Each structure stands twice: as C-alpha cells, then as structure tokens.
Amino acid sequence: MRPVLLIIVLATLVILLSTCSPVAAEPTVTVSSYELTPAVLMPGDLGTLTVVLKNTASSASISENVGPQTSGFESSRTTDINVFIEKAGLEGKGITVIGENYQRIGDLGPGQTIPVTFLIRAPAATGFYFPEVWVDTKGGRSTRYPVPVNVNTQIAVAKLAVLGMGVTTPDAVKPGDAADVQLNFINSGQSSAERVIVRIGNASTSVSPKDTELYHINSIPAGSTESLDIVLITDRKAATGIATVPVTIEYYTIDGLKHTEPAAINLLVQGRAEIGIASVETSPERVVAGEPFNLIIRVENAGTGDAKSVSAKVDLPFSGTREAFLGKIKPGNDAPALFRLKGGDAGDHPYTVTITYTDDWGESTVTQPLSLPLAPADYSGIVIGVVILILLAAAGWWVFIRKTPGKNHE
C-alpha cells in the first residue's frame, strides 16, 4: 500500500501547485539620469556625480485557478513588485572615487527613483572618462551603467562663454587719413567671459593702431556686448584696396580654461586725386592784342588715386577752343590742357579755369582764378616800313628826273 499512498500524495501536490500560476514582470534597476558638477572638471579638481536610480517595473498580474485543474475557472490579482537594492557603487575607470559604496539602500517601489551622489576627483590628464555605476539588487541581479565625465575638453564649450567680434568701420578711408573703428564683442555663450584681452595687429607698416595695441576688459556677461573705440592710421603710401588688420581675442571661461579667438578688421583704402595747376604758359610768350595764340595750362595730380575723365575749360571772352579733354592723370603726373585762341583788346583779362574729374570717391570740380595780359599792337614796324618806302620812292624820282635829257632840272 505504501507505493500507492506515495503516488496519491504526489498527485495531490501537483494539483495544488497547478491551482496557482503567477505571471509577474521581473523588476530591474536602471540609471534614469545623471548630473556632473561642475559640468567640466579641471585636472585634479573635485566634483560630484549624482545618478538617479529607477525601478523600471510597475506592477504584475498574477493569475490563479479556482477549484480543480479540470474546472477551467481562473481568477487574477495585481500586486506591486519592489526591488531591494543591496549596494550602489562607482567604478572609477580613471576617475578617483572618494568614499565608500552605498550599502543596503533598501526597497524601491515600481516606477520610483532615488538619487545617489558620489564624490570624485579628476585625473591629471585631460580627456573624456566613463566611470561605471554598479547597482546590486537582492537575488543576485546587478546593473552596470557608464557615465561620461569631461576633464578639460572643448566638447562642452557651448555651455561656456563664446566670444565673437563685430566691426563698424567707415565706408572707405584715404591713404594718410585716420579711421575711427568700433569693435563690438558679443558673448553668445551661457556664462561670462573673464579677463578679456584684445590685441590689435598691423596690416602692414602702412595701417596700424594710433594709440595702444592692447586692450583689457574685466568681464563680459552671458548675452552681453562690450564695445571698444579705436583709431587706425594709414600711411600716405598705403596701397589701395582692402587692408586686413588682424585681431586676437583671449579670454577665460568659468572652468578656468583660456580661449584664443582670431578676428580681423577689414578696412577699405581708396585713393583720392588732388588736382591743381602746375603752370600756365602761352605761345608766343608775349601775347599781342588781336593776335592768335596758344594757352597751355598744365594740370597735375598730387593725390593718392587716379584722376579720370579730366577736362578743363576757360571762360576767356576770346574766340577759339576754350575746352580741353585730358583723360586720366595718375598720382604724381601732370598733363597739358591746350587752348587755341585769338586775342582781343589789350590789357589784363581775368578768367577762371574749371577742371572736372572723377576718382574712387566720385566726381569733383576744381576752379582757379587767373589773369591773362595782352600787349597792345606794335605799329612801329609799319611806320618804319612806310618811311622806307617813301624814301625809296623819293630816291627813285630824283634819279629819274636827273637822268632824263632835255629836261630843265633847275
């Protein structure tokens, strides 16, 4: 009978076990978020790493049979699944962890979170490190989660100060003139820029700062702008075109890191023509009233740019050519304006020379008052000629009378 009783007992246990069939979600702990303070560590600095642990399970449904297995009737109930955290620690992976691990944190309900903070020290070498958060739960299950730690790298620079420079310059400047320039330093980052140093270089020996080449600004807050007014001087022999003046901006961010940003001032240098009269001549040198003559006015360009489409005219009340076209005159050169005229009455004749031209700055006009003396006509030569003719006529008559025979020469 004993084997029979054993079989009956085993069958009864199977039936009892089959009357309750739990179906539950497995609880899991994960790192839902983390925060490093400060966001960027300098080599050797202390910081804190806070991780938020979360129970990913919510609740579980457990189904169970009611009555014998053959009845086919079942009921279900819902129950919460907690997770018991045995230990939470941080594996440095190059980062020094100060302090002990957290032991027996306790139960964490479904969907609940708990923050855990570690004190860390950055290594001497810069770079990105990935220490791992280790979480051990009851039942032997564990979680490993790497967390990035930035040690003095540029990856997080967007959260720091970011300086840029805007420039306001004149439309153009003439060689030899000074240019007023405004520099606007804009901090588009999320923290202040400290100990800002601005260095102004030289485009060449012909364009340079008038005063100092070094400027200091204590601090530029995030989202703010600071301005500097400087003066650039140009040499008279400066080449025309765009002169690029280099600018170097140095500043420190809140993490103590020094930044260097290159910038530039682009200054347009345009030559300016300076037109004047070099000399005035006539041909012949002595102009006689009523006689034709040539008036030659030499027009010079003493400026730094080409004078184009140069023309000159005079308002003398004489007939002839009173306007001349000279074309282009380069700096340091001159060109003759020739006027063919016929003189009027004797005396001084005041007149005005009007010169028009264009350069890189537009059209210009220069006027110069002058005077032209006309000598009276000289009739002495005519009188002498008439006297000579009379004498010749008298001599001829005398000879003719004396040599004629039969004439009474008394």
PyMOL commands that set and color helices and strands:
alter all, ss='L'
color gray80, all
select helices_A, chain A and resi 2-18+69-71+154-159+380-402
alter helices_A, ss='H'
color red, helices_A
select strands_A, chain A and resi 20-22+29-37+40-41+46-55+59-65+74-80+83-91+96-98+102-108+113-121+127-129+132-137+142-146+149-151+163-168+178-187+193-200+207-209+214-220+225-234+241-252+258-269+275-283+292-301+307-314+319-320+323-329+334-342+347-359+362-374
alter strands_A, ss='S'
color yellow, strands_A
deselect
rebuild
show_as cartoon
